[in-house]
Amino acid sequence: MTDNVLSLSSVPLHTQLRDVLRARILDGEYPQDSQMPSESELGALFKVSRITVRQALGDLQKEGLIFKIHGKGTFVAKPKTFQNVSTLQGLAESMTGRGYEVINRLRSFKFIAADKLVAERLQVAEGETVAQIKRVRLINREPISLEITYLPKAIGERLEKADLVTRDIFLILENDCGLALGHADLAIDAVLADSDLTQALNVEAGSPIMRIERLTHDASGQPVDFEHLYYRGDAFQYRLRIDRQKGDQA
C-alpha cells in the first residue's frame, strides 16, 4: 500500500490503520510527546471513517503508545524501558549492555529486626538482625524503581562499604563476597503509589506501580537476598519468553 492508502484486503481497516500509525510512532515520524493528527485529520488523510480512526487509536492507547488529554487531543507516549527476565540479572547488568545509564540513589542502609515475612524468606529466626538497603534506581537519570533489599546480617556487613551507587547487588555478592548465585523465585502484582513511593519515584499518589517480590538463592539453594522491587507502571516493563510444553494427552 502507499503511505496514506489502506488496502482492500481482508484485514479490517482499523487494524491496517493501527499498524501504519504504530510504525510511524516507532520510527519516530510521530515523536515522543508530539500531538497526533486529530480524528478528522486522520480520517481525511487515510480516507476512512472517524469510527475506524477511533478504533485504531483505541488499540494504540491500550498498547501504551499514545495517551489522550481531554480537550487537547492525542499525544505520543514515552516508550517504556524493559528488562528481559528470562535470566537472573541485576537491573544495571541488564540495561547497560543496551546503552542505558543506570545509577542508584541510596536512601538508607541499616540493620533491623527481621519481621515474620523477611525471616521466613531468608530462613532466619523472627527478630534476628538483617540488613535492609533502600535504593532508588535511575535509568538515564529518571527514577524508575524503588528497591528494598534484605540480606542476612553476615552478608550485609560485607556490603556496608561497597559501592551501592553504581553497582548491582548481584555483582557485589558474586565478585566481592564470592557467592555463586543460583536461581530466584519471583512473584509479581500491582499496587497503588503511597506517599513513600510518590516521593521516591516522582509519581502522583495512586499511580499504578508494579511490585515484584524476588527471593534469590545461592548455588546451593540457600536464600541470600530478599527484595521488594517497585517499578513505575508508566515507564517500565518486565518481558519474558515462555515456551510451550505439550502434555501427554492428545
N, C-alpha and C positions, 0 to 999 in steps of 0.2 A: 504494500500500500504506500501511497505518497504520504508526506509528513502530516497533512491535515485531512486526509480522506480515509475513512474507515471502509473496510472491505465488505462485500456482500457474501459473507461466509456464514457457516452455521454457528459461529461463535457470537454470542449476544453482543449488541453494540456497546452496552455499558461495560462489558468485560474488555472489549477492544480499547475503548477509551481509557479505562483504568490502566491498562498495560502501557499505553502510549504516555499517559501523564506520569506514571511511575518511572518509566525510563527517563523522561525529561527531568524529573526530580533527582534521580540517582546520578544522571550525567551532569548535573549542575546547571542545566538550562534554566531551571527554576531554582535559584539559590536558597540556602537556608535563611529563614526569616523573611523572605520576599513574599509579596502578596500574589496569590494566584489570580488569573483572569476570573471575572465573575461568571456565574452560571449562564447568563445570557450571552456573554462574550464567547465562552467555550461552546455553547450551542451553535452560535453563528459560525465559529471557526471550523467546527467539525461537522456541521450540518446535521445535528441531532437535536432531539427534544430536550427540554430542561429536566424532564423526568430521568432521561438517560444520564444526563450530566450529574444529577443528584445521586443516582445510584453509584456512579463511578467514584464521585468524591466521598460518598459514604464508605465505600470499601477502603479507600486510601486513608481515611480518618481512622478506621478500625485497625489498619496496619501501623498507625502511628506516624505516617509520613506527612500528614497535614493536620492543622487544627483550625477551628473556627472561632472568631471573636464576634459576638453579637453586635450587629450594627456597623461592623467594619469590613468583614469579609473572611476569606480563607487564606491561610498562610502556610508556608513550608516549614515543617518542624525540624528541629535539630536531630540528626541521626543518632541513634543510641549506640554507645560503646558496648561491646560484648566480650565475654570471656568464654572460651570453649572449656567445658568441664569434663571432657572425656578422659583427661589425665589429671593427676594430682599436682597442681602447680599453685604457687602464690600469685597474687594479682600482678605484682611488678614483673615477675618471671614470665608471665603470660603476655603482658601488654607491651613491655619494652621491645620485645622481638618484632612487634608490628609497628614500631615507630612512635609509640606513645611515651610521654614522660610521666612517671609515677613517683610522687613523693608523699610523705606521711607527716601529719601534724600530730605529734604526741600530746595527748590530753592528760594522761595520768599513767603512772606505774606505781603500784602499791601491793602490799601483801595483806590479804584479807582472810577471814574465816570462810571456808567453803560452805555454801548453803547446800540444801539437800540435792538439788539438781546437779550442781557442779561436782559435788562429792560422788554422786552416782556415776556421772560420766567419766570422771578421772579415776574412779575406783580408789578413792581415799575416804577416810572417816569424815562424817559431817562435823564441821567446826575445825577441821585441820587447816593449817595455813597453806594458802596457794597464792600464786602471783596473778594479779589482774592488770592487763595492759589495755588501755583505750587509745585508739588511733583513728584519726580521720584520714581516709585515703583520697588523694587528689590525682586526677588524670588530666594532664595538660593544664594544671593549676586550678581545676574546677573540682570542688568536693563531690565525690561520688558515693562514698560509703563510710559508715562508722563501724569499726571493727573492735569488738570486745573479746579479748583472749584470756583464757585461764590456763595456767600451767602448774604442774606440781612445784612445790617450793624449791626443791633442789635444782630443777631446770630454770626456774625463774631467777634464782640468784645468779646464774651464769649469764643471764641476759641483761642484768642491771646496767652494765657498761657497754652493751652492744649498740651498734648504730641502728636505731629503730626508725630513723627519719628517712633513710634512703633504701633500706634493705627489707626483704621479706623475712618474716619469722621462720618460714620453712628453710630458707637458705642458711639462716643463722644456726638453726638446730642441726642442720646437716654438716655445715662447714666449720662452725665454731665449737659446737658441742659434740660432734662426732656421732650424732644419732642417725641411723638409717630409717627413713620414713617408709612405711609400707602402704597403707590404704587409709581412706577416710569414709565415714558414713555421713550422708547429708540428708537434711530434712528442710523443705522449702515451703514457706507460707507467706501470707501478706498481712501487713499491719498498717495502721494509720500513724502518721508522724505525730509524736508527742512533743513537749517543749524541749526536751533534750535533743531529739532528732532534728527539730526545726533549726535549732541553734547550730548544731554540728554540720548539717548538710545544706543550710541556707534554703530551706523549703518552707512552704506555708503549713500551718497546723492542719492536720487532717489529710495531708498529701499521701498518696499511696507509696508504700515502702515494701520492697521485697526483703523478707527476713530469711536468712539461711543459718541453720544450726549445723555446724561441722565438727565432727569428732575425728581427729587424726590419730592414727596408731603408728607405732614404730614397726620395724620389720618382724618383730617377734609377736606382734599383736597387742602390745601394751599401749593403752591410751596415753598420749603425751601432750595433746593440745586440744582444748575445747573452746569453740568460738561461737559467738553470735555476730553475724555479718548483716548489716542493714544497708541495702542499696536503694538509691533513688529510683523510683519506678519510671520516671520520665527520662532517665539518662543511661540506663544500663540494662543489659540482658545477659542471662546465662543461656548458653547453647550447648546442646549435646546431640550426638548421633546414637540412635537406638537401632540395633539390627534385629531383624525378625528371626525368631527361633520357632520352628514348627514342632508341634507336639506329635504324639504317636497316632492320634486319631486322624482318619482320612477326611 
